[in-house]
Amino acid sequence: MRRLALIGGRGYTGSELLKLLVDHPGIELALASSGSQAGSPIREQVPNWPDPDRTYTALAVDEVARVDAEIWVLALPNGKSAPWVEAIEKAHPDALILDLGADWRFDEAWVYGLSEWNRDALVGARRIANPGCYATGAQFGLLPIRDWLVRPPVIFGVSGFSGAGRTPSPRNDPDRLRDNLIPYSLSGHVHEREVSTRLGRPVRFHPHVAPFFRGISLTMAIDLADPTSGAELLAHFEACYAGEALVRVSEAIPEIRDVAGTPSLAVGGFTVDERNPHRASLVVVLDNLLKGAASQALQNINLAFGLDERSGLEFIDS
């Protein structure tokens, strides 16, 4: 049984990962840290946690040596993970460190954890940078047609307000969100850079936050080198993702409710402009807290240790 330490365990993503660990046959929790909620029962955030007396723990960076864990998951705000990585590397040099934030996604020394697209590199990895939620969905929609693109794709993204985290902000303010849709970071969003880097070509990304809690919908407008049809795009994506248990491909436009609460991602709605067969659109939906974060992280951990990739995900209706 491998032991996992979760740093930043009370946030939305950390709570989702704890839910997944409840039924994982090969991983047990060593510690879930929370500076603000130390001493609070984990069950307050994870009702099905098996031990009612288990609590969140306060842990300082200089205390990592006292924690017996070979897996460290960092669920911290962007820009906060470097001191933890340095301390863990010193105290536990053989440990697996997985960062859910953006700090290492552009560092070639870290394996980029887009599970289905980077399996070989993830096997045996000990430094994993988990992709961003929007970036995960965008890449699943664009990687199959990367070599066909002639102009930067335009990505219109809408996320539930859980993507803004628990810290109060305009993007998770119930009063501001009511009957509203909030655009933000219309240029230079970190996920725009992330997708552009991994795709090897530029994209334009326009994120929005909506008044629902979880899930992401991405509508992508693409320009292709050769004329195509919706049926041809559907067949191509079906072939690309054949055998992928957590990727659904459909002719119909997928909706967030199709995947919310599951580790699955759905792509579909392949539509070609009747006036110009080089122009097409498609839609990708995923749960930002699961496939966009916690369940993809667990896929990556499983792959790193040679476990069944879907261990811990079986209880979710996927």
N, C-alpha and C positions, 0 to 999 in steps of 0.2 A: 504494500500500500504506500503510495507516494504522498508526501505531505505538502500542502499548498498554503502559502502565506499571502493574504490579500491586503494590500495597502490602499486604504481609501474604500473601506468596505460598505459604507452606509449610503453612498450615492446610488443613483438608479442602476447604473451598469454593474456596480459591485453587488447590489442586491440580487440582480438577475443571475450573476455568476454563482452566488451562494445557493440560489434555488436549483441550479443545475447540478451542483455538487451533492445535493441531498441523495440523489440516486446514482451517483457515479461509482462503479464497482472497484475502481483502482486508485482513486484519489480521496484523501481525507483532509479536512481543514486543520491546519496548524494554528492559524491565527487570522482574525479579521480585524484590522485596525481602524479606529476612527477617533480623531482627536476630540471632536465635539460630542460624541455619544459614547465615550468609553464608559463601561459599566452597564450600558443598556442591553437588555436581552436581544439577541439576534432575531428572536421570534417576532419582535415588534415590526421588523421589516420583512422577515421571511417566515410567514405563519406556519409553514410545514417543516421548519427546522426541527430535527429529531430530539435535540437536547434542550429542554426548556431553561436550563441554567446557564447555557453558553452565552457569553456576552461579548460585545465589542471591546477591544483592548487598546489602550493608549500605547503607542510605540514611537520612540524617537529614532532618528537616523542612526545614532551611535549605539543603538541597542539591538541591531539586527543579528549580531553574533550569537545572542542568547536564544534565538528562535531556530528550532529544528525543522527546517523546511528545505526541500530541493526544488520547489517551484515557487517563484515570486511573481505575483501579478500586481502591476501598478495601475490603479484606477485613480489617477491624480489629474488636476488641472494641467493644461499644456504649460510647459516650461518648468515644471516642478520635479521631474523625475531624476535629473542628473545626480543629485547628492545621494539618492537612494541606490541608484545603479552603482555608483562608486563604492558605497558601503557594502552592498551585497556582494559585489565582485571581490572585495577584499576578504570578507568573512566566509563566503560560500562560493569559491571560485568555480565549482563545477555545477552550480545551480542553473536552472532555466529561468531567465527573466523575460517576462512578456509585458510590454508597455501598451496600455490601451489608448494613450494619448498620442500626440503628433510629434513628440520630441525626436524620435529616431527613424521616422519613416523615410528620411532622405539620406540616411547613413548606410553606406554599402556594407558596413560591418554587421549590420542587423538584417535578419531575414524578413522580408515583407510577407505578412501573413494573410494573403488572399488565398484562402485554403485550396479551393478547387483548381486554381491557376498556378499554384507554386508548391505542390505537394512534395516534389523531389527535394527541393531545398529545405523544406520544413522538417524532414526526417532527420533526427539527431540534432536539430538546431538548439542552441542555448541562449540566443538573443533574438527575440521576435518582436517586430513592430507591427501591432495590429492595425489594419487599415481603418480609415474613417468611415462613418456610416454612409454618408452621401457617396464617398469615393468607392465604397464597395459596390453599391448599386450601379453607379455610372460605368464602372469597369466591366461588370457582367454584361451590360448592354452594348459596350463599345469594343471590347477586345475581340469578339468574333468577327468584326468588320473593320478592324483597325487598318488593314492594308487597302481597303476600298475607299477610304475617306479622302476627299479632295479639298475640303474646307473644315475649319474648326467646328465641331459639333456644338450646338447650343442646347444646354441642359437646364430645364426648368424644374427645380426641386421644391417639394413641400414636405415639411417634417412636422410631426407632433411636437408639442412643447416640452416633452421629456428630453428632447435633444438639447435644450438650453440648461439642463441640470437643475439642481435643487436651489442653488443660490439665487435669490430674487433678482430679476432683471425685467426689462420691458418685454422680452421674448417669452417669459413664462408668467406674466402678470395676467391673472384671469380677467380683470376688468378691461385691460387693453385688448386682449385676444377675443373677447366676446363679440360674435358676429363680425369677425375681422380676419384679415390675412396680412401678415407683416413681412414685407421684403427686407432683406438686410445683406450687407457685404456683397454688393452687386459687382464688385471687381476685386480680385486678389484674395478671395477666400482660400484658406489653406487647402481645402479639398479640391479647388480648381487647380492649384499647383500640384497637388498629389496625383490627380488623374492625368494631368498633362505630362508629368514626369514619367509615370508608369506606362502611359499610352505611347510615349515618344512623339507626341504631336500636341499642339495646343487645343484647349477646349475653352468654351465660355460657359460659366456656371452662374445661375441666378437662384439663390436659396430663399425660401420663405418659411415662416412658421405659422401653423394653423391652430385652432382651438381644440383639436383632439389631442389625446395624450401620447400615443405611441404609433410609430409607423412612418414610412417615407414613400412618396410617389415621385418618380423622376420621369418626365417626358422629354425625349431627346429628338431634336431635329437634325437630320444628317444629310449631307450631300455626297453622293457616291460617284465613282469614276465611270461606272457602266450602268446603263438602265436596268431596272429590276422590277419585280412585282412583289406584292405582299406575300403571295404563296411561295415565291422563291426565298424570301427572307425567312419565313416561317420554317421552311425545310432546312435551311442552312443552320438556324439556331437549334432546331431539333437534333440535327446531326452533331452539332458542337457539344451539346449538353446531354447527349444520350448516355444513360447509365448514371447520371448525377442525381442521387436521391433527394438532394436538397435544392435542386433547381427545377422549377416548373416552367415549361414553355407552352404558350397557348396562342391560338388565333385571336381570341377575344382580348379586349383590353383588361389587364389584371387590376384589381382594386386592393387597397390596403387591408381591408377586412379579410381578404383571401389568405393573408400570411401573418397578420398580427397575432402575437403570442406563439409563433412557431419559429424554428430555425431555418425555414425555407425562404427562398427568393423566387419571385415570379417575373417572367419577361414575356411580353406579348403585344398585341395591338399593332402589328406590323402594317403600316399604311403607306402607300406610295401615291404621290401627287399625280392625279390624272393629267394635269397640264405639263408635268415634267417628270418623267420616270427616273430621273437621277436624284430626286428629292424624296426623302422618306422620313417617317417618324416611328418611334417605338416607345414602350412604357416599361419601366422596371419598378417593382414594389418590394419592400422588405420591412421587417421590424427593426427599427434603429437600435433597440436595446439588445436584440438577440443576434440575428445574422449581421447586423451592423456593429456589433460589439461583443457581448458575452458569449453567445453560442459559437461564433466564429473563433473567439479566443480559445474556447474549449476544444474545438476541432483542431486548432493549431497545437495545443498542448498534447492532445492525443497523438497527433502525427509525430510530434517531436520525440515521444517516448515509445513509438511503435505500437500504440494501442489502437483498438477499433476507433476509427475516426468519429463515429457517432456515439461513442460511450458517453453516458450522461444526458443524451438528447432523446432517448427512447420514449420518455414519458410525455413528450410534447407531441401533439397531433400534427405531424408533418406530412 
